[in-house]
């Protein structure tokens, strides 16, 4: 099977989901590649799109939420969105790639490539089998204007929402969000600690603002540091992503109790080693936490799909939501350090990556037959 995975750098979750499928397909002996479709464009718009999105989401979350609300209103109109028409400009570029590269199936964990695919179909261009993978616990705006052969959604609980928004029921499969198989490994906590050079006798609280280093991580660290300062048994590991200011700030003021990282390839291992995970409610990172079995606290959602993620996890008792960091975060950490209730995985398919790849194989076998 020749599989093409199309993703974008507007948040690390999309790429992580794509990478999980990529690695599993290649492990099975298939030829899978992952690209950002905008990297094919002669105008070099890839970095502009990524940087603009990240800058708005990180620096102006309320404005980002306003845009999301406008998009949610716009989707009710009987016309295609501006997102669709902008991505339609990429159809000829994408067709040129497909003309020069054999592809049996296109898999996209991001809306934008799904819009490109839809534009190609509207132009009657030749398109292989297509699969859209949702990475949030809601049907994000404009998903309904795409035309893919399969839609993979996180949970059966979201089925009615997707159908209501206009996705054909027969095209929807509730297989879950794909995570790298490292997150579902059975590595013991003490083993993970030793491999990461962490002290086996101490407890660690893992904090992350995603690939953007977004969310009020600085306030979270300040609040917890003050409370646990005299507790030598509690330490913090903070993933700063591409937020250089946050990384420098933590190393300057909290180095005695906080281990700050810009980025790590060992996120799965850190989740196995730590006792609590505190994060903004990204769909992929939240799913990784559940698959890993680490208790989860949600803080500082970027308004829009992350608000929906936070609500979904709260309603299904999959996380503890903290809306006021100063007043609620310490209590939430104390609760989870003494209660393992939230370690139980409910309504989440921990084998989503394998199931999605199984479906890809079946689709190609049926096509070839």
ChimeraX attribute file (.defattr): number of C-alpha atoms within 10 A of each C-alpha:
attribute: neighborCount
match mode: 1-to-1
recipient: residues
	/A:1	18
	/A:2	16
	/A:3	24
	/A:4	24
	/A:5	25
	/A:6	24
	/A:7	27
	/A:8	26
	/A:9	19
	/A:10	21
	/A:11	17
	/A:12	18
	/A:13	24
	/A:14	24
	/A:15	23
	/A:16	20
	/A:17	25
	/A:18	29
	/A:19	21
	/A:20	19
	/A:21	28
	/A:22	23
	/A:23	17
	/A:24	18
	/A:25	24
	/A:26	15
	/A:27	11
	/A:28	10
	/A:29	10
	/A:30	15
	/A:31	14
	/A:32	22
	/A:33	17
	/A:34	19
	/A:35	14
	/A:36	15
	/A:37	21
	/A:38	24
	/A:39	13
	/A:40	16
	/A:41	15
	/A:42	8
	/A:43	8
	/A:44	11
	/A:45	13
	/A:46	17
	/A:47	14
	/A:48	11
	/A:49	14
	/A:50	15
	/A:51	14
	/A:52	11
	/A:53	15
	/A:54	19
	/A:55	15
	/A:56	14
	/A:57	21
	/A:58	18
	/A:59	12
	/A:60	13
	/A:61	19
	/A:62	15
	/A:63	14
	/A:64	19
	/A:65	20
	/A:66	14
	/A:67	14
	/A:68	17
	/A:69	14
	/A:70	12
	/A:71	18
	/A:72	15
	/A:73	11
	/A:74	16
	/A:75	18
	/A:76	12
	/A:77	9
	/A:78	7
	/A:79	9
	/A:80	15
	/A:81	16
	/A:82	12
	/A:83	14
	/A:84	21
	/A:85	13
	/A:86	13
	/A:87	20
	/A:88	22
	/A:89	14
	/A:90	20
	/A:91	22
	/A:92	16
	/A:93	17
	/A:94	20
	/A:95	17
	/A:96	11
	/A:97	14
	/A:98	15
	/A:99	11
	/A:100	8
	/A:101	11
	/A:102	13
	/A:103	19
	/A:104	18
	/A:105	22
	/A:106	24
	/A:107	26
	/A:108	27
	/A:109	28
	/A:110	24
	/A:111	25
	/A:112	23
	/A:113	28
	/A:114	28
	/A:115	26
	/A:116	27
	/A:117	29
	/A:118	23
	/A:119	23
	/A:120	22
	/A:121	16
	/A:122	12
	/A:123	12
	/A:124	9
	/A:125	14
	/A:126	11
	/A:127	17
	/A:128	16
	/A:129	17
	/A:130	22
	/A:131	23
	/A:132	25
	/A:133	25
	/A:134	25
	/A:135	29
	/A:136	24
	/A:137	26
	/A:138	23
	/A:139	21
	/A:140	20
	/A:141	21
	/A:142	23
	/A:143	22
	/A:144	18
	/A:145	18
	/A:146	22
	/A:147	23
	/A:148	23
	/A:149	16
	/A:150	21
	/A:151	25
	/A:152	21
	/A:153	24
	/A:154	25
	/A:155	17
	/A:156	15
	/A:157	15
	/A:158	15
	/A:159	18
	/A:160	12
	/A:161	13
	/A:162	20
	/A:163	16
	/A:164	12
	/A:165	17
	/A:166	14
	/A:167	22
	/A:168	15
	/A:169	13
	/A:170	10
	/A:171	14
	/A:172	19
	/A:173	18
	/A:174	18
	/A:175	23
	/A:176	26
	/A:177	28
	/A:178	31
	/A:179	28
	/A:180	24
	/A:181	20
	/A:182	17
	/A:183	23
	/A:184	18
	/A:185	13
	/A:186	9
	/A:187	15
	/A:188	11
	/A:189	16
	/A:190	16
	/A:191	15
	/A:192	20
	/A:193	20
	/A:194	12
	/A:195	11
	/A:196	13
	/A:197	9
	/A:198	18
	/A:199	13
	/A:200	14
	/A:201	10
	/A:202	13
	/A:203	18
	/A:204	23
	/A:205	21
	/A:206	24
	/A:207	22
	/A:208	24
	/A:209	27
	/A:210	23
	/A:211	20
	/A:212	20
	/A:213	26
	/A:214	26
	/A:215	22
	/A:216	17
	/A:217	23
	/A:218	17
	/A:219	12
	/A:220	20
	/A:221	19
	/A:222	15
	/A:223	17
	/A:224	19
	/A:225	19
	/A:226	10
	/A:227	11
	/A:228	15
	/A:229	13
	/A:230	9
	/A:231	10
	/A:232	10
	/A:233	12
	/A:234	18
	/A:235	22
	/A:236	23
	/A:237	19
	/A:238	26
	/A:239	26
	/A:240	27
	/A:241	21
	/A:242	17
	/A:243	18
	/A:244	12
	/A:245	10
	/A:246	20
	/A:247	20
	/A:248	13
	/A:249	13
	/A:250	21
	/A:251	15
	/A:252	10
	/A:253	11
	/A:254	15
	/A:255	12
	/A:256	12
	/A:257	18
	/A:258	20
	/A:259	16
	/A:260	22
	/A:261	16
	/A:262	16
	/A:263	16
	/A:264	12
	/A:265	7
	/A:266	13
	/A:267	17
	/A:268	22
	/A:269	22
	/A:270	25
	/A:271	25
	/A:272	26
	/A:273	27
	/A:274	24
	/A:275	22
	/A:276	25
	/A:277	25
	/A:278	28
	/A:279	28
	/A:280	28
	/A:281	31
	/A:282	26
	/A:283	24
	/A:284	24
	/A:285	24
	/A:286	25
	/A:287	28
	/A:288	24
	/A:289	28
	/A:290	25
	/A:291	26
	/A:292	26
	/A:293	20
	/A:294	26
	/A:295	26
	/A:296	27
	/A:297	27
	/A:298	25
	/A:299	24
	/A:300	23
	/A:301	25
	/A:302	22
	/A:303	18
	/A:304	21
	/A:305	22
	/A:306	21
	/A:307	18
	/A:308	21
	/A:309	23
	/A:310	26
	/A:311	17
	/A:312	19
	/A:313	21
	/A:314	15
	/A:315	11
	/A:316	11
	/A:317	15
	/A:318	25
	/A:319	27
	/A:320	22
	/A:321	24
	/A:322	21
	/A:323	13
	/A:324	11
	/A:325	21
	/A:326	14
	/A:327	11
	/A:328	13
	/A:329	22
	/A:330	18
	/A:331	13
	/A:332	19
	/A:333	21
	/A:334	10
	/A:335	13
	/A:336	21
	/A:337	14
	/A:338	8
	/A:339	11
	/A:340	13
	/A:341	13
	/A:342	18
	/A:343	19
	/A:344	13
	/A:345	19
	/A:346	13
	/A:347	12
	/A:348	18
	/A:349	19
	/A:350	24
	/A:351	17
	/A:352	22
	/A:353	24
	/A:354	19
	/A:355	16
	/A:356	23
	/A:357	17
	/A:358	12
	/A:359	15
	/A:360	23
	/A:361	16
	/A:362	12
	/A:363	16
	/A:364	15
	/A:365	11
	/A:366	9
	/A:367	10
	/A:368	8
	/A:369	6
